[in-house]
Amino acid sequence: MGNILDYLDWRGDLTFEQTPFNQVDNLILACFSYLDLDEIADVKNGNTLSVEELFEIFSGKEKDGEVKAESAFLQNTPILLEKMASSERFRKCRAGGYVNEILFRKAQQFSAVTVELPDGTAYISFRGTDDTIVGWKEDFNLSTGVVPAQKRAIEYLQKISEHTDGMLRVGGHSKGGNLAIYGSVMCKSAHEKILEIYSNDGPGFSREFQELPEMKEMMPKIIRIIPEYSIIGTLLEHEKEPVIVASSSKGLLQHDGFSWEVQGPALVRRDSLNKTALRFIEILHKWIDGMDTEQKRLLIEDLFATIQASGYENL
């Protein structure tokens, strides 16, 4: 079995006209948002670059040392960009609308990018949690209510939908999957433009959010994908039944989308979650569900105050 990098080797010569958009393409574009494009002005403020143009600039900046060092979790993203740039399927796609905001005072980590496909549609990709402490604190805060990144997801989706004529797919990995669903549900003006919403091992929501009429309306468009040992993607409440996929990694490392197995044009399916994961999820939910919102808030504040007092900004 291969992964999304192998998929680009195997099927990168096939255009979207020859074979339609699929769940593997979704995972590629969800992982694409982890690229550090902070130093590339041509994908910001209304500007766009083709994927092959982006790779040429990105690789030049890597050689010049201008691109920040990636964490172990993100080390495959430059390889992903290179393979996309050399494929017929993705090289002419255009990337733009890049934003990356880390606000310590608000405990907000938000990043997104939009990729325009040759068929006239666009994929809005919300980045998941990076290795910043503020990003992980915001993840924990999902259990206590609406977080700043969710509000920014609505604003971002609103802006992109107003300036895009074609239909939209919205997605992300980890917290990015949560943002994709939240932004799509709460941005009512974009509802008719949205084709599909992808949550790739993204955490869930409160019971109150699940019961909103807007959530019920958008539920048929949601595609929830999790690995067979999923912890992050089973947190909080979920109404949508997941597509369970195989991973080449073990345990919590299955959260890495680059480990998800691909065969032909599809992710390799599994019938159920791993038994060890199911036990872990049961214990975790008993612990979390046993605290009220204020207890959760205090625990999170104490935990991250201790971590931040060390002076470190990332994991």
N, C-alpha and C positions, 0 to 999 in steps of 0.2 A: 504494500500500500504506500501511497505517497501523501504529500501535503499540498498546500496551496502553491508552494514554489514549484513542485513537480507538475502540478496542473498547468502552470504557465509554460512549462517545457513541452508538455504533452499536447495541450489544446490551445496554446497561445496563437497559433496560426489561423484559428477559426474566428471569423468576425461575428458580431452580434446579429448580423443578417443571416449568417449560416446556422447559428445555434443560439437560441434566446438566452437572456439573462437567467441565471440560476443561483442557487444558494451558495455555491462556491464563489461565484463572482461577488456576492454580497460579503462574504467573509474577507475576501481580498480587499475590498473597498473599506470595510470596517477597520482592518489592520492598517490600511493606508494612512488613516488619520493620526497614527502614532509617529509619523515622520516629523522630525524637527525642521520646520520650514521658517523659523523665526527670522533668519537672515536673508530670506528671499522675498524681496518687496513685490515681485511680479505676480504673486498669488494673493495679494492683499488689495483692499480698497477698490474693488471692482475689476481688477486686472486678472487675467488668466494665462496659463501656460499649458501647452500640450504636455502629456506625460513624458514624451521623449525630450522636449525642450527643458522640462523641469529636471530630468535626470542629468542632462548635460551641465546645467548650472549647479545642481546639488553635488555632483561628483567633483566639479572644479573647486567648490568651497571645501569639500572634505579634504582635498589635496592641500589646500591652503591653510587648513586647520581652523576654519571659521565655523564649522559645524560642531556643536557640543558633543562630547562623548556620550554614547548611548549606554543605558543600563543593560544587563544581561537579557532582561525580558524583551528589550527592543532591538537587539543586535541584528535581527533578521530584516528589519524594515528597509535599510538601504539596498539589500539584496532583492527584496520584493520590488522596489522601485526600478531597479536595473532590469529585472525580468519583464516587468510591465512595459518598460520603454522599448524593449526589443521584440515585443509581441504585436502581431497585427490586431489582436483583440483590444488592447488597451493603449497603444502608443499615441493614437490620435485623440484620445479622451482629454478633456481640458479641466485642469484643476484651478480653483479660485476660492474666494470667500474665506481664506484662512484667517482664523483668529486663535490666539492663545493667551489666556488671562489667568494669572495666579495672584490672588488677593488674600494675603495672610489674615488681615483684620476681619474679613468677611468669611474666612474659611471656605474660599471659593477657588476651585480649579476647573477651568472650562476651556475646551479647545474643540474646534470643528473645521471642516473643509468640505467643499462641494465639488463633485466630479461630474462634468457634463459628458454624457455618452453619445456616440455617433447617431443613435436612433432618436435623438431629440429629448430623451429623458435625462434626469439628473439624480445622482445619489448624494444625499446629505449625510455625511459621516461624522458622528460625534465621538470624540476620543474618550476612552475609558480612563481609569485611574492611572496616573504615571507613578513615579517613585518619590514624589514630594509628600512630605508629612501632611501638608494642608489638604492634598488630594485625598489621602486616606481618612483624614478627619471628616471630610465632607461625605465620604462613603458611609462612615459610621452614623453620621447625622441623618442619613436617609431613614433610619428607624424612628426618628423623632418628629418628622414632618417634612415640609417642603424645604429644599436647600437652594442656595443661590444659583448653582449651575442649572437647576431645572428651570428657573425663571429665565435665565439667559438662553436656554434651549428654545423656549417659546419665542423670544425676541429674534433669535437667529433664523428660525424657521419662517417667521412672519416676513422678515426682510428678503430672504431668498425666494420665497413663493411669490412675493410681489414683483420681483425682477426676473422671474423665470416664466417663459411661455409654456414650456412642456410639462409633462407629468413628473411626479417626484417619487423616488424611493428614499426612505429615511432609515438609518441604521447605525449600529455601533456595537462595540465589544465592551463587556464588563459594565461599568457605570455608563458608558456610552450607549448601551442598549436600553438602560433605564431612561436616559435623556431622550432617546429616539421616541420611545413610547409616550413619555410625559409631554414632550413638546408637540408631538403630533395630535395627541388627544386634546390638549388645551389651546392649540392654535386653530380655532374653529374655521377661520377664513381659508385655511389650507386643506381642509378635509376633502374637498372634491378633487384636489390635485394629487393627492397621495394615492399611489398604487399599492405599496406594500410598506410595512414597518418591520424591521429586523432587530431583534434583541439577541445578541450572541453572548450567552452566559451572563446576562445582566440581572441584577437584583430586582425584586418586585416592589410592591407598593402597599400602602395601608388598605384595610378593608373599605374605608370610606371612599378612597379614590377608585377602587375597583367597581364600586356601585354607582359611580357617576353615569348619567345618561350618555355623555360624550364618550366615555370608555366603552360602553356597550355598543355604541355606533361604530367605533373604530376596531372593535375586537376581531371581525372577520379579516381585517387587513394585517393583523399582527402575526408574525412568524417568530416563534421563540425556539432557539436552538441551544442545547446544552450538552456538554460531554457526559459520559457515563459516570464519572466521579465529579459531580458538580456540587460545589458548596456556595460560591458567590451567586450563581444563577438560581439557587433555591431559597435564598434569603427573602424574608417578608412574604407578602401574599401574591399568589399567581392564579389567575383564572384560566389562562390559555394553556392547553396541554402542549408539552414541549416535543420537539424533534430531538431525540437522543442520538448522539453520534460517538463514534469510536475515536480514541486518542492513542498516540504512541507513547505518551508519558504516563506516569503513575501518580495517584493521589491528587493533591492540590495543584500539581504542575500541569494537570489537564486544562486548567483555566487558560493556558497559552493557546491562542487560536492557531498558531503555527504547528501545533502538535495534532490537530484534528485531521483524521485520515480521509483521503479523497480517492475515489475510484471513478475514472471517466469524468462525466460532467456532474457528479454528485458526491456529497458527503456520505461516508460509510455509516449506516444506521446500526443502532443497538435497540433491543426490545425494551430494556429497563435500565434503571440506575444500578450501579454497583452496590452490593449488599452492605459493604463497609461504609460507603458514602451515605446510604439510607440511615444507618445507625447514628452516624455523626450528625446528620441533619436533624434527626429526632431529638438528640441531646441538646443541640444548639437552639432549636426552637423552644424547647422547654425552658431553657435559661432566659432567652430573650423575651418570650411571651410572659414570663413570670415577673417582669418589671414594668412599672408604668412609665409614661413618657418622661416625667421629671427624674425618675431614678436613672433612666437611660441617659438623659442629658447630663446629669451630674457625673456619672461614670465616665462619659466621653470627655467632658471638660477636664476632669482630674487626670485621666490617662494621658491626654495630649498636652496638658500643661507640664506634666513630668517629662515627656519626650522633648518638647520645645525648649525646656529649661536647659537641656544639654547643649543647646546652640546649633544642633543639626537642623538642616532644612529638608533633607531627603533620607530615604531609608538606607 
